[in-house]
């Protein structure tokens, strides 16, 4: 079980986003996110895909949406936890076991994603900063994570 309970993302769109980690749902994913965050992996990484009314996706060091960390991909840890506003979940390819470092934060309810993506956290503070991220696929001037820290 992870020793981490929160992930804080300091965004350039105005402040800190505090995410309650959910090792009860996805222990391997929480461990990966926390480890990457504390190694500096997410620092200065952009949100490369932000769709109004849907979600904000980041976690690719190249900013293209086609890359991830050097760690191996993770096996799926799907749950019945609903994808609602503020829920944090892992991005992946068509392969259910391809999550690596990319994640998304739901801007609105997206329950059609339930049981198909790994939920690993939930925003408890600072959702207004996620809402303020520039929109686009990719945004013309993408918002970015200045610093990510798990504690």
Secondary structure as UniProt FT lines:
FT   STRAND          6..11
FT   TURN            12..14
FT   STRAND          15..21
FT   HELIX           23..38
FT   TURN            39..44
FT   STRAND          45..51
FT   TURN            52..54
FT   STRAND          55..58
FT   TURN            61..62
FT   TURN            85..86
FT   STRAND          87..90
FT   TURN            96..97
FT   STRAND          103..106
FT   HELIX           111..113
FT   TURN            114..116
FT   STRAND          119..125
FT   HELIX           127..131
FT   STRAND          136..137
FT   TURN            140..141
FT   STRAND          144..150
//
